[in-house]
Amino acid sequence: MTAFNVVIPARYASSRLPGKPLLAIAGKPMIAHVCERALEADADEVVVATDDLRIFDAVSALGIKAVMTSDQHQSGTERIAEVAALCGWDDEQIIVNLQGDEPLIPASYIRDLADALAAQQQAGIATLAATIHDPEELFNPNAVKVVLNHQGYALYFSRATIPWDRDLFAKTQAHLSPLMPHYRHIGLYAYRVAFLKRYCQWPASPLEQIECLEQLRILWQGESVLVKIVAKTPPAGVDTHADLLRVEQVLLEKTPLKS
């Protein structure tokens, strides 16, 4: 079994939903549900990385390790790199980045992603994707697409419809291409610590700036990104109050309240 750690970046500040890691869902703070997904995946260590003492105290009260990190990070990836340094993890240690607002990520996806990264040496980072079955999703710029090579490594990520079936899509956008599958990127990542050290030295790239996709920095630098295909895209995380209610309903249906 692959040895891996899970780091959960959790910020208190949020323009649309302030303090969302601590908001209650089905009787527990959201961050507690996210930690449970990591524990269900059999992670060797689960660490919440935060820049807010309120989150630190709440997580510590759950018996989960919390680490205070800088409030100057530009991304969750940078925050995770700081955690790896603070914890003294070696270069080959595998870390899964589980966002603190994703309480519905299946535990199996976390474990499978770590296993996929461990099974090869070409890439220092791995992520997930699922087959797109709906034309509306394929042409939605909010759904990030990824194209793979024959070995399962990413060729490109884009908000555009890629690959573009020239003959079919010029006639209609109501059908999927029969020539090859399209994949939607799922923003769960696993890294080796050595990769994180390299990543933090790279400047932002023109590709990531124009597409607003941080992962394009990796391809810009000529490094490989392994893509593990999973059965389906998991339910969306929490960005708004409406999302909070939706996620709560899903969790209540999975675990009915005891009378």
C-alpha positions as CSV (number, residue, x, y, z in Angstrom):
1,M,0.0,0.0,0.0
2,T,1.3,3.5,-0.9
3,A,2.4,5.6,2.0
4,F,1.1,9.2,1.6
5,N,0.1,12.2,3.6
6,V,-2.9,14.5,3.0
7,V,-2.6,18.3,3.5
8,I,-5.8,20.3,3.6
9,P,-5.3,24.0,2.9
10,A,-8.0,26.0,4.8
11,R,-8.3,29.7,4.8
12,Y,-10.8,31.7,6.8
13,A,-11.1,34.6,4.4
14,S,-13.6,34.0,1.5
15,S,-15.3,36.8,-0.4
16,R,-18.4,34.8,-1.0
17,L,-18.6,32.7,2.2
18,P,-16.4,34.1,5.0
19,G,-15.2,31.5,7.5
20,K,-16.5,28.6,5.4
21,P,-14.2,25.9,6.8
22,L,-15.9,26.3,10.2
23,L,-19.5,26.5,8.9
24,A,-21.7,23.7,10.1
25,I,-22.8,20.9,7.7
26,A,-24.9,18.1,9.2
27,G,-23.9,19.1,12.7
28,K,-20.1,19.4,12.1
29,P,-17.8,22.1,10.8
30,M,-17.1,21.5,7.1
31,I,-13.4,21.0,7.7
32,A,-14.3,18.0,9.9
33,H,-16.0,16.3,7.0
34,V,-13.0,17.0,4.8
35,C,-10.6,15.5,7.4
36,E,-12.9,12.4,7.5
37,R,-12.5,11.9,3.8
38,A,-8.7,11.9,4.2
39,L,-8.8,9.5,7.1
40,E,-11.1,7.2,5.2
41,A,-8.5,7.1,2.4
42,D,-6.0,5.6,4.9
43,A,-3.6,8.5,4.8
44,D,-0.6,8.1,7.0
45,E,-0.8,11.6,8.2
46,V,-3.5,14.3,7.8
47,V,-2.5,17.9,8.3
48,V,-4.7,21.0,8.0
49,A,-2.7,24.1,6.8
50,T,-4.2,27.4,7.8
51,D,-3.4,31.0,8.4
52,D,-6.1,31.5,11.0
53,L,-6.1,30.6,14.7
54,R,-9.8,29.9,14.7
55,I,-9.4,27.1,12.2
56,F,-6.2,25.9,14.0
57,D,-8.1,25.6,17.3
58,A,-11.1,23.9,15.7
59,V,-9.0,21.3,13.9
60,S,-6.9,20.7,17.0
61,A,-10.0,20.1,19.0
62,L,-10.9,17.3,16.5
63,G,-7.6,15.6,17.2
64,I,-6.2,16.4,13.8
65,K,-2.8,18.0,13.3
66,A,-3.0,21.7,12.3
67,V,-0.1,23.8,11.1
68,M,0.0,27.6,11.0
69,T,1.3,28.9,7.7
70,S,2.1,32.3,6.2
71,D,-0.8,34.5,5.1
72,Q,1.2,35.6,2.0
73,H,0.9,32.5,-0.1
74,Q,-0.6,33.0,-3.6
75,S,-1.9,29.4,-3.8
76,G,-2.7,26.3,-1.9
77,T,0.3,24.6,-3.5
78,E,2.7,27.1,-1.9
79,R,1.0,26.6,1.4
80,I,1.5,22.8,1.1
81,A,5.2,23.3,0.3
82,E,5.6,25.3,3.5
83,V,3.9,22.5,5.5
84,A,6.3,19.9,3.9
85,A,9.3,22.0,5.0
86,L,7.9,22.6,8.5
87,C,7.2,18.9,8.9
88,G,10.6,17.9,7.5
89,W,9.2,15.5,4.9
90,D,11.8,14.0,2.6
91,D,11.8,14.6,-1.2
92,E,10.1,11.3,-2.1
93,Q,7.2,11.8,0.3
94,I,3.8,11.8,-1.5
95,I,1.3,14.5,-0.5
96,V,-2.3,14.7,-1.6
97,N,-3.7,18.3,-1.7
98,L,-7.3,18.1,-0.5
99,Q,-9.1,21.4,-0.6
100,G,-10.8,22.4,2.6
101,D,-14.1,23.1,0.8
102,E,-14.4,19.6,-0.8
103,P,-16.3,17.4,1.7
104,L,-17.8,15.2,-1.0
105,I,-14.5,13.9,-2.6
106,P,-14.6,10.1,-2.5
107,A,-11.9,8.7,-0.2
108,S,-11.1,6.1,-3.0
109,Y,-10.2,9.0,-5.3
110,I,-7.6,10.3,-2.8
111,R,-6.1,6.8,-2.3
112,D,-6.1,6.0,-6.1
113,L,-4.4,9.2,-6.9
114,A,-1.6,8.6,-4.5
115,D,-1.2,5.0,-5.8
116,A,-1.0,6.3,-9.4
117,L,1.7,8.8,-8.6
118,A,3.7,6.2,-6.7
119,A,3.5,3.6,-9.6
120,Q,5.6,5.8,-12.0
121,Q,8.7,8.1,-11.9
122,Q,8.2,10.3,-15.0
123,A,6.0,12.9,-13.2
124,G,6.3,14.5,-9.8
125,I,2.6,15.4,-9.8
126,A,-0.6,13.6,-10.6
127,T,-4.2,14.7,-10.9
128,L,-7.6,13.3,-11.8
129,A,-10.0,13.5,-14.8
130,A,-13.4,11.9,-15.7
131,T,-15.0,11.3,-19.1
132,I,-17.4,14.0,-20.3
133,H,-20.8,12.6,-21.4
134,D,-22.8,15.8,-21.8
135,P,-22.2,18.2,-24.7
136,E,-23.2,21.2,-22.5
137,E,-20.4,20.3,-20.1
138,L,-17.9,20.0,-23.0
139,F,-18.6,23.5,-24.3
140,N,-18.8,25.1,-20.8
141,P,-15.7,27.3,-20.1
142,N,-16.1,26.7,-16.4
143,A,-15.5,23.0,-16.9
144,V,-11.7,22.6,-17.5
145,K,-10.8,20.0,-20.1
146,V,-7.6,18.0,-20.4
147,V,-6.1,16.2,-23.4
148,L,-3.8,13.2,-22.7
149,N,-1.0,11.5,-24.6
150,H,-1.1,7.7,-25.1
151,Q,0.8,7.2,-21.8
152,G,-1.8,9.1,-19.7
153,Y,0.2,12.3,-19.2
154,A,-1.4,15.7,-19.9
155,L,-0.7,17.4,-23.2
156,Y,-2.8,20.5,-22.3
157,F,-5.5,21.9,-19.9
158,S,-8.0,24.4,-21.2
159,R,-11.3,26.0,-20.6
160,A,-11.8,25.7,-24.4
161,T,-13.3,22.6,-26.0
162,I,-10.3,20.3,-26.6
163,P,-9.7,18.4,-28.7
164,W,-11.8,20.2,-31.2
165,D,-13.6,17.9,-33.7
166,R,-13.2,20.2,-36.7
167,D,-15.8,18.5,-39.0
168,L,-18.4,17.7,-36.4
169,F,-18.3,20.9,-34.3
170,A,-18.4,23.1,-37.3
171,K,-21.9,21.6,-38.0
172,T,-23.2,21.1,-34.5
173,Q,-22.3,21.4,-30.8
174,A,-25.2,19.2,-29.7
175,H,-23.2,16.0,-29.8
176,L,-19.9,14.6,-28.5
177,S,-17.2,13.6,-30.9
178,P,-17.2,9.9,-31.8
179,L,-13.5,9.9,-32.6
180,M,-12.1,10.0,-29.0
181,P,-13.3,10.7,-25.4
182,H,-13.2,14.2,-23.9
183,Y,-12.0,14.5,-20.3
184,R,-12.9,17.0,-17.5
185,H,-10.1,17.9,-15.1
186,I,-10.8,17.3,-11.4
187,G,-8.8,19.5,-9.2
188,L,-7.3,17.0,-6.8
189,Y,-3.5,16.8,-6.8
190,A,-0.8,14.5,-5.5
191,Y,2.8,15.6,-5.4
192,R,6.2,14.4,-4.4
193,V,8.0,16.9,-2.1
194,A,10.8,17.4,-4.5
195,F,8.4,18.6,-7.1
196,L,6.9,21.1,-4.7
197,K,10.3,22.6,-4.1
198,R,10.8,23.1,-7.9
199,Y,7.3,24.5,-8.4
200,C,7.8,27.2,-5.8
201,Q,10.8,28.5,-7.7
202,W,8.9,29.0,-11.0
203,P,7.3,32.3,-12.0
204,A,3.7,32.5,-13.2
205,S,3.5,31.6,-16.9
206,P,1.7,33.4,-19.7
207,L,-0.4,30.2,-20.3
208,E,-1.8,30.1,-16.8
209,Q,-2.4,33.8,-16.8
210,I,-4.5,33.8,-20.0
211,E,-6.5,30.6,-19.1
212,C,-6.5,31.3,-15.3
213,L,-5.3,27.7,-14.7
214,E,-2.4,27.3,-12.3
215,Q,-1.5,23.8,-13.5
216,L,-0.4,25.2,-16.9
217,R,2.7,26.5,-15.1
218,I,3.9,22.9,-14.9
219,L,3.5,22.2,-18.6
220,W,5.1,25.6,-19.4
221,Q,8.2,24.4,-17.5
222,G,8.3,21.2,-19.5
223,E,7.4,18.8,-16.7
224,S,4.9,16.0,-16.9
225,V,1.5,15.7,-15.2
226,L,0.1,12.2,-14.8
227,V,-3.7,12.1,-15.2
228,K,-5.6,9.3,-13.5
229,I,-9.0,8.6,-15.0
230,V,-11.8,8.0,-12.5
231,A,-15.4,6.9,-13.0
232,K,-17.1,10.3,-12.7
233,T,-16.7,13.9,-11.6
234,P,-17.5,14.2,-7.9
235,P,-20.1,16.7,-6.7
236,A,-18.9,20.3,-6.6
237,G,-17.5,21.8,-3.4
238,V,-18.7,24.7,-1.3
239,D,-18.4,28.3,-2.6
240,T,-21.8,29.8,-1.7
241,H,-24.5,29.4,0.9
242,A,-26.5,27.4,-1.7
243,D,-23.6,25.0,-2.1
244,L,-23.5,24.6,1.7
245,L,-27.2,23.5,1.7
246,R,-26.7,21.2,-1.3
247,V,-23.7,19.5,0.3
248,E,-25.5,19.1,3.7
249,Q,-28.4,17.4,2.0
250,V,-26.1,14.9,0.3
251,L,-24.3,14.1,3.6
252,L,-27.6,13.7,5.5
253,E,-28.8,11.3,2.9
254,K,-25.6,9.3,3.2
255,T,-25.7,9.3,7.0
256,P,-29.3,9.7,8.3
257,L,-29.6,11.4,11.6
258,K,-30.2,9.0,14.5
259,S,-33.4,9.5,16.4
